Amino acid sequence: MMHFVIFCFLSLQFSDAYNYFQNNPMTPSQKKNSMDPFHPDDNSYNTKHLKAIMGGKNYDVTWMSINRPPKIFESANFSKPPSRNLLMLSNFKNYTLVDEVGNEMKIPKNISTAIRRWIVEQASCRVEYVWKKLDALHWPSWIKHGICSSKESCSWPPGMSCRNESHKKFKILKWICNSDPFAHKWNEFREKFLQLRKSRLLNRKRRHNLKKSNLVKQRRGLNFPNRSKRDEKKRLRYAYKTSKYVQGFFCQWEPVDYSVVETCMCSCQ
């Protein structure tokens, strides 16, 4: 009897726990702590470090965001002027109206201009934008994508539709884990970082001594790294700080190509 009571009690406890987790899913922070060990950890999401790895100039706030944007959907750009080719084609087009019998009708200039304007507006493909959230293996988290928003035909007579014309290309970061069972790549990467840190400390000491002795001419003669070399060393330093070695795999952030729709055009299906 006692065993039956204990069994019923434990069953109720498990049932309550199941119902609790069903009605109270894990928060993002809880999910982060319980995710795959091959995924980036908290130390791998330092914004300053990731921007340096990507390259400061490659971080474009127009197309990417670290946090959720205030507006996920952005309305179409109605102020964008029509393309020059579209205007030229509309001017070459022969606008002819006929009556019921088939006789050609003379069109006033203002009517002809209005028809041209209407055709150009019909054929102008506007772009709408939507922010999409990427998974935990990509950074930044939010990327803006263009969408060809015309739902109806963009030509007269109907038959053509708005399609992708050009793409915006840029760099984002992707978390990549490469097999390294004997940690050769990891040790080589770590050795580069240690040599870089040693060189950095040495340069810092040299600058301190020059500043202290105020030897301006001697300072000008020293071979300090230029900006591009400094940026590359900074990228390597932060790449090491955000990387990790886990279960025979060397994982780190790497820049990869990414493209989104930027403009649309009226074309045949």
C-alpha positions as CSV (number, residue, x, y, z in Angstrom):
1,M,0.0,0.0,0.0
2,M,2.8,2.4,0.9
3,H,4.5,1.7,-2.5
4,F,1.3,2.5,-4.3
5,V,1.0,5.8,-2.4
6,I,4.6,6.8,-3.2
7,F,4.1,5.9,-6.8
8,C,1.0,8.1,-7.0
9,F,2.7,11.0,-5.3
10,L,5.7,10.8,-7.8
11,S,3.3,10.6,-10.7
12,L,1.6,13.7,-9.6
13,Q,4.9,15.5,-9.2
14,F,6.1,14.6,-12.7
15,S,2.7,15.5,-14.1
16,D,2.9,19.0,-12.4
17,A,6.4,19.5,-13.7
18,Y,5.5,18.5,-17.2
19,N,2.5,20.9,-17.2
20,Y,4.7,23.7,-15.8
21,F,7.3,23.4,-18.6
22,Q,4.6,23.1,-21.2
23,N,3.0,26.3,-20.0
24,N,6.3,28.1,-19.2
25,P,8.8,27.5,-21.9
26,M,12.4,28.4,-21.4
27,T,13.5,32.0,-21.7
28,P,16.3,32.9,-24.2
29,S,18.9,33.0,-21.5
30,Q,17.9,29.5,-20.2
31,K,18.0,28.2,-23.8
32,K,21.5,29.7,-24.2
33,N,22.8,27.9,-21.1
34,S,21.4,24.6,-22.3
35,M,22.3,24.7,-25.9
36,D,24.8,22.6,-27.9
37,P,28.4,22.8,-26.6
38,F,29.5,23.3,-30.2
39,H,27.5,26.6,-30.4
40,P,29.1,29.9,-29.4
41,D,29.1,30.6,-25.6
42,D,28.7,33.9,-23.8
43,N,32.4,34.9,-24.4
44,S,31.9,34.5,-28.1
45,Y,29.2,37.2,-28.4
46,N,31.3,40.3,-27.5
47,T,30.1,43.0,-29.8
48,K,33.4,44.9,-29.9
49,H,35.3,41.7,-30.8
50,L,32.9,40.6,-33.4
51,K,32.9,44.0,-35.2
52,A,36.7,43.8,-35.3
53,I,36.6,40.3,-36.8
54,M,34.1,41.4,-39.4
55,G,35.9,44.6,-40.1
56,G,34.4,47.9,-38.8
57,K,33.7,49.2,-42.3
58,N,31.7,46.0,-43.1
59,Y,29.2,46.6,-40.4
60,D,26.4,48.4,-42.2
61,V,23.5,49.6,-39.9
62,T,21.3,50.0,-43.0
63,W,21.2,46.2,-43.6
64,M,22.1,44.6,-40.2
65,S,21.3,45.0,-36.6
66,I,22.5,43.3,-33.3
67,N,19.1,43.8,-31.6
68,R,15.6,43.4,-32.8
69,P,14.7,46.5,-35.0
70,P,11.7,48.7,-33.9
71,K,9.9,47.8,-37.2
72,I,10.2,44.4,-38.7
73,F,8.4,45.4,-41.9
74,E,9.4,48.6,-43.7
75,S,7.0,50.1,-46.3
76,A,8.0,50.4,-50.0
77,N,10.1,53.2,-51.2
78,F,7.6,55.3,-53.2
79,S,10.0,58.2,-53.6
80,K,12.5,56.3,-55.8
81,P,12.4,57.7,-59.3
82,P,11.8,55.4,-62.3
83,S,14.8,54.1,-64.2
84,R,16.2,56.0,-67.2
85,N,15.7,53.0,-69.4
86,L,12.0,52.8,-68.5
87,L,11.4,56.4,-69.3
88,M,13.2,56.1,-72.6
89,L,11.1,53.1,-73.6
90,S,7.9,54.9,-72.7
91,N,8.9,57.8,-74.9
92,F,9.5,55.5,-77.9
93,K,6.2,53.7,-77.4
94,N,3.5,54.6,-80.0
95,Y,0.2,55.4,-78.3
96,T,-2.7,55.1,-80.7
97,L,-6.4,55.1,-79.9
98,V,-9.1,54.0,-82.3
99,D,-12.9,54.4,-82.2
100,E,-15.5,51.6,-82.6
101,V,-15.1,51.7,-86.4
102,G,-11.3,51.5,-86.3
103,N,-10.5,55.1,-87.2
104,E,-7.5,56.6,-85.5
105,M,-8.3,59.2,-82.9
106,K,-6.1,62.2,-82.2
107,I,-4.9,62.3,-78.6
108,P,-4.3,65.6,-76.8
109,K,-0.7,66.0,-75.5
110,N,-1.8,66.1,-71.9
111,I,-3.7,62.8,-72.3
112,S,-0.7,61.2,-74.0
113,T,1.6,62.4,-71.2
114,A,-0.8,61.0,-68.6
115,I,-0.9,57.6,-70.3
116,R,2.9,57.5,-70.4
117,R,3.1,58.4,-66.7
118,W,0.5,55.7,-65.8
119,I,2.5,53.1,-67.8
120,V,5.7,54.1,-66.1
121,E,4.1,53.8,-62.7
122,Q,2.7,50.4,-63.6
123,A,6.1,49.2,-64.6
124,S,8.0,50.6,-61.6
125,C,8.7,47.9,-59.2
126,R,8.9,49.1,-55.6
127,V,10.9,47.3,-52.9
128,E,9.6,46.4,-49.5
129,Y,11.8,45.3,-46.7
130,V,11.5,42.7,-43.9
131,W,14.0,42.1,-41.1
132,K,14.8,38.4,-40.6
133,K,16.4,36.9,-37.5
134,L,19.3,34.5,-38.2
135,D,20.2,31.5,-36.1
136,A,22.7,31.4,-33.3
137,L,25.5,30.5,-35.7
138,H,25.4,33.8,-37.5
139,W,26.1,37.4,-36.5
140,P,24.6,40.0,-36.5
141,S,21.3,38.4,-35.5
142,W,19.1,40.6,-37.8
143,I,19.5,41.1,-41.5
144,K,17.2,43.3,-43.8
145,H,15.9,41.5,-46.9
146,G,14.3,43.2,-49.9
147,I,11.0,41.9,-51.4
148,C,9.6,42.7,-54.8
149,S,6.2,44.0,-53.6
150,S,4.1,44.1,-56.8
151,K,1.3,41.6,-56.4
152,E,-0.3,42.4,-59.8
153,S,1.2,42.5,-63.3
154,C,3.6,45.4,-63.8
155,S,3.0,45.7,-67.6
156,W,0.2,46.6,-70.0
157,P,-1.1,44.4,-71.4
158,P,-0.6,42.2,-68.3
159,G,1.9,39.4,-68.4
160,M,5.1,40.7,-66.8
161,S,5.9,40.8,-63.1
162,C,8.3,42.3,-60.7
163,R,11.4,40.2,-60.2
164,N,14.8,40.6,-58.5
165,E,17.2,42.9,-60.4
166,S,20.2,43.5,-58.2
167,H,21.5,42.2,-54.9
168,K,23.3,43.9,-52.0
169,K,26.4,41.9,-51.0
170,F,28.2,42.2,-47.7
171,K,30.0,40.2,-45.0
172,I,28.5,38.6,-41.9
173,L,30.1,36.2,-39.4
174,K,29.4,32.5,-39.3
175,W,30.4,30.2,-36.4
176,I,32.3,27.3,-38.1
177,C,33.7,24.2,-36.3
178,N,36.4,22.3,-38.2
179,S,37.6,18.8,-37.2
180,D,40.9,19.0,-35.3
181,P,41.2,15.7,-33.3
182,F,44.8,16.3,-32.3
183,A,44.4,20.1,-31.8
184,H,47.1,20.9,-34.4
185,K,45.1,23.8,-35.8
186,W,44.1,25.0,-32.4
187,N,47.7,25.0,-31.1
188,E,48.9,26.7,-34.2
189,F,46.3,29.4,-33.8
190,R,47.1,29.7,-30.1
191,E,50.8,30.1,-30.9
192,K,50.0,32.9,-33.3
193,F,48.0,34.7,-30.6
194,L,50.8,34.3,-28.0
195,Q,53.4,35.6,-30.5
196,L,51.1,38.5,-31.3
197,R,50.6,39.3,-27.6
198,K,54.4,39.2,-27.0
199,S,55.0,41.6,-29.9
200,R,52.2,43.9,-28.7
201,L,53.7,44.1,-25.2
202,L,57.1,44.8,-26.6
203,N,55.7,47.6,-28.8
204,R,53.9,49.1,-25.9
205,K,57.1,49.1,-23.8
206,R,59.0,50.8,-26.6
207,R,56.3,53.5,-27.0
208,H,56.4,54.0,-23.2
209,N,60.2,54.4,-23.2
210,L,60.1,56.8,-26.2
211,K,57.4,58.9,-24.6
212,K,59.3,59.0,-21.3
213,S,62.6,60.1,-23.0
214,N,60.8,62.4,-25.5
215,L,62.9,61.2,-28.4
216,V,60.7,62.3,-31.2
217,K,63.2,61.7,-34.0
218,Q,64.0,58.2,-32.8
219,R,60.2,57.5,-32.5
220,R,59.7,58.5,-36.2
221,G,62.5,56.2,-37.2
222,L,60.9,53.1,-35.6
223,N,58.9,50.7,-37.7
224,F,55.5,50.7,-36.1
225,P,52.8,48.7,-37.9
226,N,50.4,50.7,-40.2
227,R,46.7,50.8,-39.7
228,S,45.9,47.8,-42.0
229,K,48.5,45.6,-40.1
230,R,47.1,46.8,-36.8
231,D,43.5,45.9,-37.8
232,E,44.7,42.5,-38.9
233,K,46.4,41.9,-35.6
234,K,43.4,43.1,-33.8
235,R,41.2,40.7,-35.8
236,L,43.4,37.8,-35.0
237,R,43.5,38.7,-31.3
238,Y,39.7,38.9,-31.0
239,A,39.2,35.8,-33.2
240,Y,41.2,33.9,-30.6
241,K,39.3,35.4,-27.7
242,T,36.0,34.4,-29.1
243,S,37.0,30.9,-30.4
244,K,37.1,27.6,-28.5
245,Y,38.3,24.0,-28.7
246,V,35.7,21.4,-27.8
247,Q,35.6,17.6,-28.2
248,G,38.1,17.5,-31.1
249,F,36.8,20.5,-33.0
250,F,38.2,24.0,-33.4
251,C,35.4,26.5,-33.5
252,Q,35.6,30.2,-34.4
253,W,33.8,33.1,-36.1
254,E,34.7,33.5,-39.8
255,P,33.5,36.2,-42.3
256,V,31.3,34.8,-45.1
257,D,29.5,36.4,-48.0
258,Y,25.8,37.3,-47.7
259,S,23.5,38.9,-50.3
260,V,19.9,40.3,-50.2
261,V,17.6,41.7,-52.8
262,E,18.2,45.5,-53.3
263,T,16.2,46.5,-56.4
264,C,13.5,44.9,-58.5
265,M,12.6,45.2,-62.2
266,C,9.6,44.4,-64.4
267,S,10.4,41.4,-66.5
268,C,8.8,38.3,-68.2
269,Q,8.0,35.3,-66.1
